Amino acid sequence: MRNSTFAAMLVAAIPTVGHAEKWEKVITLYGWVPGMDTSIATEFGDIESNPSGSDVLSDLEMVFMGTFEAHRGRWGIIKDIIYVDLSDTQDTPFGRLFSEGTTDITAWVMSGYLSYQLAESSTARYEVLGGFRYFDLDTSVSLSEGTRPSQSRSLNDNWFDPVIGVRAHWKLSEKWSASGFADYGGFSDSSTTWQVVGTLDYDITEGLSARFGYRHMDIRKTIKGSDVAIGLSGPIFGLTYRF
């Protein structure tokens, strides 16, 4: 229900264009192997975690990532979905108070944009985007017994942030192309988000492409008076199908 409402809002925002224009649809399924930086405020100080991409991969319990696009004329809609369920255990910075700290994060991140093509040539295309990013974030911090007894705290919230962005695509040769994407949103002291994505693309067939690149997403939110910061960075790879 949430996803269908999300998509309907975007479709409704597209201006009506001539019936001669056909919808071009694009689906991308991809993998992301990010390094993760998190910081969660507690009464004793900040619990920080920064496992490498290989550590995150071993700690992932589930991950799903995909993008859907539909374009007609200069206008289009873009929907991007990320789901991650991961945990990390490290020594705490609190001396002997606690022996170790475990951070668990489960997150749905869904971004929706209305796009408008500013310019296009035989070798380049440039777009501006506006929309929103929805977060459903469950985080918990568990501190294992040291000189103080074990304790845990959960910080859960869901919210929307407005976002604006730009995207560009460059044709490098008959088979190769490159793309770049950046957005920023939230615009408040209690919530900000931004991301950058760059890919190198190879056309396998007329409708199928392989993509390789790098993605960083940053999330900062104040939940129940505690500052939560999550950064995900790492290589991406995927397949894009156009129809």
The 8 nearest C-alpha neighbors of each residue, nearest first, counted from 0:
[[1, 3, 2, 4, 5, 6, 7, 8],
 [0, 2, 4, 3, 5, 6, 7, 109],
 [3, 1, 5, 0, 4, 6, 7, 109],
 [4, 2, 6, 0, 5, 1, 7, 8],
 [5, 3, 7, 1, 6, 2, 0, 8],
 [4, 6, 2, 3, 8, 7, 1, 9],
 [7, 5, 3, 9, 8, 4, 2, 10],
 [8, 6, 4, 10, 9, 5, 11, 3],
 [9, 7, 11, 6, 5, 10, 4, 12],
 [8, 10, 12, 6, 7, 11, 76, 113],
 [11, 9, 7, 12, 13, 8, 6, 76],
 [12, 10, 8, 9, 13, 7, 14, 6],
 [11, 13, 9, 10, 14, 8, 113, 7],
 [14, 12, 10, 11, 15, 74, 9, 75],
 [15, 13, 16, 12, 74, 11, 10, 75],
 [14, 16, 13, 17, 18, 12, 11, 74],
 [17, 15, 14, 18, 20, 72, 71, 19],
 [16, 18, 19, 20, 15, 72, 21, 71],
 [17, 19, 20, 16, 21, 15, 71, 22],
 [20, 18, 17, 21, 16, 72, 71, 22],
 [21, 19, 18, 17, 71, 72, 22, 16],
 [22, 20, 71, 19, 23, 18, 72, 70],
 [23, 21, 71, 70, 24, 69, 20, 72],
 [22, 24, 70, 69, 242, 21, 71, 25],
 [25, 23, 69, 242, 68, 241, 22, 70],
 [24, 26, 241, 68, 240, 67, 69, 242],
 [27, 25, 67, 240, 239, 66, 68, 241],
 [28, 26, 239, 66, 238, 65, 29, 240],
 [29, 27, 65, 237, 238, 64, 66, 26],
 [30, 28, 237, 236, 64, 65, 27, 238],
 [29, 31, 236, 235, 237, 32, 64, 28],
 [30, 32, 235, 234, 33, 233, 29, 236],
 [33, 31, 233, 52, 234, 235, 56, 30],
 [34, 32, 233, 232, 52, 231, 31, 35],
 [33, 35, 52, 51, 232, 231, 233, 50],
 [34, 36, 231, 49, 230, 50, 33, 37],
 [37, 35, 49, 230, 48, 229, 231, 34],
 [38, 36, 229, 48, 228, 47, 230, 35],
 [37, 39, 47, 228, 46, 227, 45, 48],
 [40, 38, 227, 46, 45, 226, 228, 41],
 [39, 41, 45, 225, 226, 44, 46, 38],
 [42, 40, 44, 43, 45, 39, 225, 46],
 [41, 43, 44, 40, 45, 225, 46, 39],
 [44, 42, 41, 45, 93, 40, 46, 92],
 [45, 43, 41, 42, 40, 46, 93, 92],
 [44, 46, 40, 39, 41, 47, 38, 43],
 [45, 47, 39, 38, 40, 44, 48, 91],
 [48, 46, 38, 37, 45, 39, 49, 36],
 [47, 49, 37, 36, 50, 38, 46, 87],
 [48, 50, 36, 35, 37, 51, 47, 34],
 [51, 49, 54, 35, 34, 55, 48, 52],
 [52, 50, 34, 54, 53, 55, 49, 35],
 [51, 53, 34, 33, 55, 54, 32, 56],
 [52, 54, 56, 51, 55, 57, 32, 34],
 [55, 53, 51, 57, 56, 52, 50, 58],
 [56, 54, 58, 52, 57, 53, 59, 50],
 [55, 57, 53, 59, 54, 58, 52, 32],
 [56, 58, 54, 55, 59, 53, 60, 52],
 [59, 57, 55, 56, 85, 86, 54, 60],
 [60, 58, 85, 56, 61, 57, 84, 55],
 [59, 61, 84, 85, 58, 62, 83, 86],
 [62, 60, 84, 59, 83, 63, 85, 82],
 [61, 63, 83, 82, 84, 64, 59, 60],
 [64, 62, 82, 81, 83, 65, 61, 80],
 [63, 65, 81, 80, 29, 28, 82, 30],
 [64, 66, 28, 80, 27, 79, 29, 81],
 [65, 67, 79, 27, 78, 26, 80, 28],
 [68, 66, 26, 78, 25, 77, 79, 27],
 [69, 67, 77, 25, 24, 76, 78, 26],
 [68, 70, 24, 76, 75, 23, 22, 25],
 [71, 69, 75, 23, 22, 74, 24, 76],
 [72, 70, 22, 74, 21, 20, 75, 73],
 [71, 73, 74, 20, 70, 16, 75, 21],
 [72, 74, 116, 115, 71, 75, 70, 117],
 [75, 73, 115, 72, 71, 114, 70, 116],
 [74, 76, 70, 114, 69, 113, 71, 115],
 [75, 77, 113, 69, 68, 112, 114, 9],
 [78, 76, 68, 112, 111, 67, 113, 79],
 [77, 79, 111, 67, 66, 110, 68, 112],
 [78, 80, 66, 110, 109, 65, 67, 111],
 [81, 79, 109, 65, 64, 108, 66, 110],
 [82, 80, 64, 108, 63, 107, 109, 83],
 [81, 83, 107, 63, 62, 106, 64, 108],
 [84, 82, 62, 106, 105, 61, 85, 81],
 [83, 85, 105, 61, 60, 104, 59, 62],
 [86, 84, 59, 104, 58, 60, 103, 83],
 [85, 87, 103, 102, 58, 104, 88, 101],
 [86, 88, 102, 101, 103, 89, 58, 85],
 [87, 89, 101, 100, 102, 99, 86, 90],
 [90, 88, 100, 99, 91, 101, 87, 48],
 [89, 91, 99, 100, 98, 92, 88, 97],
 [90, 92, 99, 93, 100, 89, 97, 98],
 [93, 91, 94, 90, 46, 44, 45, 47],
 [94, 92, 91, 96, 95, 97, 43, 44],
 [95, 93, 96, 92, 97, 91, 98, 145],
 [94, 96, 97, 145, 146, 98, 93, 147],
 [95, 97, 146, 145, 147, 94, 93, 98],
 [98, 96, 145, 144, 95, 143, 99, 142],
 [97, 99, 145, 143, 144, 95, 90, 91],
 [100, 98, 90, 91, 143, 89, 97, 142],
 [99, 101, 142, 91, 89, 141, 88, 90],
 [102, 100, 88, 141, 87, 140, 89, 142],
 [101, 103, 140, 87, 86, 139, 88, 104],
 [104, 102, 86, 139, 138, 85, 101, 140],
 [105, 103, 138, 85, 137, 84, 86, 106],
 [106, 104, 84, 137, 83, 136, 138, 85],
 [107, 105, 136, 83, 135, 82, 137, 108],
 [106, 108, 82, 135, 134, 81, 109, 136],
 [107, 109, 134, 81, 133, 80, 106, 82],
 [110, 108, 80, 133, 132, 79, 81, 107],
 [111, 109, 132, 79, 78, 131, 133, 80],
 [110, 112, 78, 130, 131, 77, 132, 79],
 [113, 111, 130, 77, 129, 76, 128, 114],
 [112, 114, 76, 129, 128, 75, 130, 9],
 [115, 113, 128, 75, 74, 127, 76, 112],
 [114, 116, 74, 126, 127, 73, 117, 128],
 [117, 115, 126, 73, 118, 125, 74, 127],
 [116, 118, 126, 125, 115, 127, 119, 73],
 [119, 117, 125, 116, 124, 120, 126, 123],
 [120, 118, 124, 123, 125, 121, 117, 116],
 [121, 119, 123, 122, 124, 118, 125, 169],
 [120, 122, 123, 119, 170, 124, 169, 171],
 [121, 123, 170, 120, 169, 124, 171, 119],
 [124, 122, 169, 120, 168, 119, 170, 121],
 [123, 125, 119, 168, 167, 118, 120, 169],
 [126, 124, 167, 118, 117, 116, 166, 119],
 [127, 125, 116, 166, 117, 115, 165, 167],
 [128, 126, 165, 115, 114, 164, 166, 116],
 [129, 127, 114, 164, 163, 113, 165, 112],
 [130, 128, 163, 112, 113, 162, 164, 114],
 [131, 129, 112, 162, 111, 161, 113, 163],
 [130, 132, 161, 162, 160, 111, 110, 159],
 [131, 133, 110, 160, 159, 109, 111, 161],
 [132, 134, 159, 109, 108, 158, 110, 160],
 [135, 133, 108, 157, 158, 107, 136, 159],
 [134, 136, 157, 107, 106, 156, 108, 133],
 [135, 137, 106, 156, 155, 134, 105, 157],
 [138, 136, 155, 105, 104, 154, 106, 156],
 [139, 137, 104, 154, 103, 153, 155, 136],
 [138, 140, 153, 103, 152, 102, 154, 141],
 [139, 141, 102, 152, 151, 101, 153, 103],
 [140, 142, 151, 101, 100, 150, 143, 139],
 [143, 141, 100, 150, 149, 99, 151, 97],
 [144, 142, 149, 99, 97, 98, 100, 141],
 [143, 145, 149, 148, 97, 147, 98, 142],
 [146, 144, 97, 96, 98, 147, 95, 148],
 [145, 147, 96, 95, 97, 144, 148, 98],
 [146, 148, 145, 96, 144, 97, 149, 95],
 [149, 147, 144, 150, 145, 146, 143, 97],
 [150, 148, 144, 143, 142, 147, 151, 97],
 [149, 151, 142, 141, 148, 143, 152, 144],
 [152, 150, 141, 140, 142, 153, 139, 149],
 [151, 153, 140, 139, 141, 154, 150, 41],
 [154, 152, 139, 138, 155, 140, 151, 137],
 [153, 155, 138, 139, 137, 222, 152, 156],
 [156, 154, 137, 136, 138, 153, 222, 157],
 [155, 157, 136, 135, 137, 158, 222, 154],
 [158, 156, 135, 134, 136, 155, 159, 133],
 [157, 159, 134, 133, 156, 160, 135, 132],
 [160, 158, 133, 132, 134, 131, 161, 157],
 [159, 161, 185, 132, 131, 184, 162, 133],
 [162, 160, 131, 184, 185, 130, 132, 159],
 [163, 161, 184, 131, 130, 183, 129, 160],
 [164, 162, 129, 182, 128, 183, 184, 130],
 [165, 163, 182, 128, 181, 127, 129, 183],
 [164, 166, 127, 181, 126, 128, 180, 182],
 [165, 167, 180, 126, 179, 125, 127, 181],
 [168, 166, 125, 179, 178, 124, 126, 180],
 [167, 169, 178, 124, 123, 177, 179, 125],
 [168, 170, 123, 177, 176, 122, 171, 178],
 [169, 171, 176, 122, 172, 123, 175, 177],
 [170, 172, 176, 175, 169, 177, 173, 122],
 [173, 171, 175, 174, 170, 176, 122, 169],
 [172, 174, 175, 171, 170, 176, 202, 201],
 [175, 173, 202, 172, 201, 176, 203, 171],
 [176, 174, 201, 172, 171, 200, 173, 202],
 [177, 175, 170, 171, 200, 169, 199, 201],
 [178, 176, 199, 169, 198, 200, 168, 170],
 [177, 179, 168, 198, 167, 197, 169, 199],
 [178, 180, 197, 167, 166, 196, 168, 198],
 [179, 181, 166, 196, 195, 165, 197, 167],
 [182, 180, 195, 164, 165, 194, 196, 166],
 [181, 183, 164, 193, 163, 194, 165, 162],
 [184, 182, 193, 162, 163, 192, 164, 194],
 [185, 183, 162, 192, 161, 186, 191, 160],
 [184, 186, 191, 160, 190, 187, 161, 192],
 [185, 187, 184, 191, 190, 188, 161, 160],
 [188, 186, 190, 189, 185, 191, 184, 160],
 [187, 189, 190, 186, 191, 221, 220, 185],
 [188, 190, 221, 187, 220, 191, 219, 226],
 [191, 189, 220, 185, 187, 219, 188, 221],
 [192, 190, 185, 219, 184, 186, 218, 187],
 [191, 193, 218, 184, 217, 185, 183, 219],
 [194, 192, 183, 217, 182, 216, 184, 191],
 [193, 195, 216, 215, 182, 181, 217, 183],
 [194, 196, 181, 215, 180, 214, 182, 216],
 [197, 195, 214, 180, 179, 213, 181, 215],
 [196, 198, 179, 212, 213, 178, 180, 214],
 [199, 197, 212, 211, 178, 177, 210, 200],
 [198, 200, 177, 211, 210, 212, 176, 178],
 [199, 201, 210, 176, 209, 177, 175, 198],
 [200, 202, 175, 209, 208, 174, 203, 210],
 [203, 201, 208, 174, 204, 207, 209, 175],
 [202, 204, 208, 207, 201, 209, 205, 174],
 [205, 203, 207, 206, 202, 208, 174, 201],
 [204, 206, 207, 202, 203, 208, 241, 240],
 [205, 207, 241, 204, 240, 242, 208, 202],
 [206, 208, 240, 204, 203, 239, 205, 202],
 [209, 207, 202, 239, 203, 201, 238, 210],
 [208, 210, 238, 201, 200, 237, 239, 202],
 [211, 209, 200, 237, 236, 199, 238, 198],
 [212, 210, 236, 198, 199, 235, 200, 237],
 [211, 213, 198, 235, 197, 234, 199, 236],
 [212, 214, 234, 235, 197, 233, 196, 198],
 [215, 213, 196, 232, 233, 195, 234, 235],
 [214, 216, 232, 194, 195, 231, 196, 233],
 [215, 217, 194, 231, 230, 193, 232, 214],
 [216, 218, 230, 193, 192, 229, 194, 231],
 [219, 217, 192, 229, 228, 191, 230, 220],
 [220, 218, 228, 191, 190, 227, 192, 229],
 [219, 221, 190, 227, 189, 226, 222, 228],
 [220, 222, 226, 189, 225, 224, 227, 190],
 [221, 223, 225, 224, 220, 154, 226, 156],
 [224, 222, 225, 221, 154, 226, 155, 156],
 [223, 225, 222, 221, 226, 40, 189, 227],
 [226, 224, 222, 40, 221, 223, 227, 41],
 [225, 227, 221, 40, 39, 220, 222, 228],
 [226, 228, 39, 220, 219, 38, 221, 225],
 [229, 227, 219, 38, 37, 218, 39, 220],
 [230, 228, 37, 218, 36, 217, 219, 38],
 [231, 229, 217, 36, 35, 216, 37, 218],
 [230, 232, 35, 216, 33, 215, 34, 217],
 [233, 231, 215, 33, 34, 214, 216, 35],
 [232, 234, 33, 32, 213, 214, 34, 235],
 [233, 235, 213, 212, 32, 31, 214, 33],
 [236, 234, 31, 212, 213, 30, 211, 214],
 [237, 235, 211, 210, 30, 29, 212, 31],
 [236, 238, 29, 210, 28, 209, 30, 27],
 [237, 239, 209, 27, 208, 28, 210, 29],
 [238, 240, 27, 208, 26, 207, 209, 241],
 [239, 241, 207, 26, 206, 25, 27, 208],
 [242, 240, 25, 206, 24, 207, 26, 239],
 [241, 24, 23, 25, 206, 240, 26, 22]]
